[in-house]
């Protein structure tokens, strides 16, 4: 397991396919604040986007826009249409039999895949929150992974076939991974965070080892030996790139995993405590309450009550 895989698996970050837009001329659409990160991939044509409180951007074929906080934004065919689009005014659209949203007047020449990404609420933090408010990845003609995936999406949007909905739903998750890879290659800095730590080969290797076996009694000395650096080096680089010590990362990883099991299974506390690396229920309960503010049993009841509530 590599560190990016570990982050996505640990937080159960999943994409949900949104609108498939086929747009012509003179249209504007307001997208309200969402519960997760908003995502747009333009496969042909061009679209103007204005995230709330930010300068407008023009996206062209091959470009990808990620709004990690799900910030409200306007989509439009041109600056004039963008200026008139607001929470109070969006132009109408037509929904076709295959689920495509058709907007504007005339022949469609712009195709956009819209999606959103959210992490499991039992996770104590989202690595997506470490990204800038607006992540714009311009298309590149180098045949990279993101460009190739966007081309695959474009083919499904313009020439849908049997199972296109399934194909696009799967590609949404691939797009996120490719976008994160692309961003990591282009971005040259940032404050300490899980994504920043991915650029450090030593720290990312240690993170991946913890993610693969969080129940193991990892020590900084053991992780340092496994990554071929001194204990002092690892102890320094972990907080500098990740923002927390190896022990703190291990504890958070264990307690996030146990929170998910408390919600999703009927496993007894003794079994969960043992599986995530605690020698007793008392030690586990104490650590869990310190991080989550409630004991494991109360968390289990509360999380199941929330999960049972109908959406909307």
Secondary structure, 3 states (H helix, E strand, C coil): CCHHHHHHHHHCCEEEEEEEEEEEECCEEEECCCCCEEEEEEEECEEEEEECCCCCEEEECCCEEEECCCCCEEEECCHHHHHHCECCECCCCEECCCCEEEECEEEEEEEEEEEEEECCCCCCCCHHHHCCCCEEECCCCCCCHHHHHHHHHHHHHHCCCCCHHHHHHHHHHHHHHHHHHHHHHHCCCCCCCHHHHCCCHHHHHHHHHHHHCCCCCCCHHHHHHHCCCCHHHHHHHHHHHCCCCHHHHHHHHHHHHHHHHHHHCCCCHHHHHHHCCCCCHHHHHHHHHHHHCCCHHHHHHHHHHHHHCCCC
